[in-house]
């Protein structure tokens, strides 16, 4: 059950990160959701590594949400840097 909550948290974090980041992000809605899930995993890892926060323990804790959104922003910005500047000939 914790993994389902973590996926939902990542999906919502991806949407929030997409709203926060200005401009056009690469990919569509589904790509953003996938990047949000990856970002939630990254944010959970950052929170546990730096601050000893168990992001998977509590779905409604503000720490889980904060680090998930931060991780999603990081992942979307990395994807934007890699894929956003490609031009077709």
N, C-alpha and C positions, 0 to 999 in steps of 0.2 A: 504494500500500500504506500510506503514511503516513496517508491520510485514513481508512482503515478502522480503523487503530489509534487514531486520534484520536476516532472515533465510539465505539469500545468504551470508551476512557478516559472519555469524557463520560457514557456510560450508567452506568458503574460509579461515577463521581463523583456522579451524580444520586442513586443509591441510598445512597451514603455520606452525602451531604448530607441526605437525607430521614431517615436514622437519627439524625443529629446534631441536627437542628432538632426541638425538642419541639412537641407539639400536632399538630393536624390541618392538613395542607397542602391547598390547593385543587387540585382535579383528582385524577385517579386515578394509577395506576402509570405509564401511558404518558405522561401529562403531565409527571410527575416525570422520566422518562427524557429527554423532549424538553428540559425545563428544564436537566437535567444536561449535555446536549450544548451548549446555549447557554452555560451556565456555564463549561464547559471552554473554549469559544472566548473568553469574557470573561477567564477566568483566564490563558489563554495570552497574550492581549493585554496584560493587566496585568503579567505576568511579563516580557514582552519590552520593554514600554515603560518600566517602572521599574527592572528589574534586568538587562536585556539577556540574558534567559534564552530560549533557543529551545525552546519547549514541544513543538514538533512534531518536534524532532530525535531525541529519545530517549523511547521508550515507558516504559521501566522506571526513568527517573530520578525521584528523590524530588521534585525541583522541579516536574516536570510534574504529578505526582499532587497535590502540595500546592496549586499554583495552580489546578488543575482543580476540586478540592473547594472551595476558597475561592470561586472564581467561581460554582460551582453553588449554594453557600450564599447568595451575594449575589442571584443570580437568583431562587431560591426565596423568599427573604425579600421581594423586590420583588413577586413574584407574589402572595404571601400578603398583603402590604399592599394591593395593588390589588383582588384578587378575594376575599380571605378574609373581609372584613367586610360583604359584600353580604347583605342579608336579603330574603327573598321575602315578599310580602304575602299 
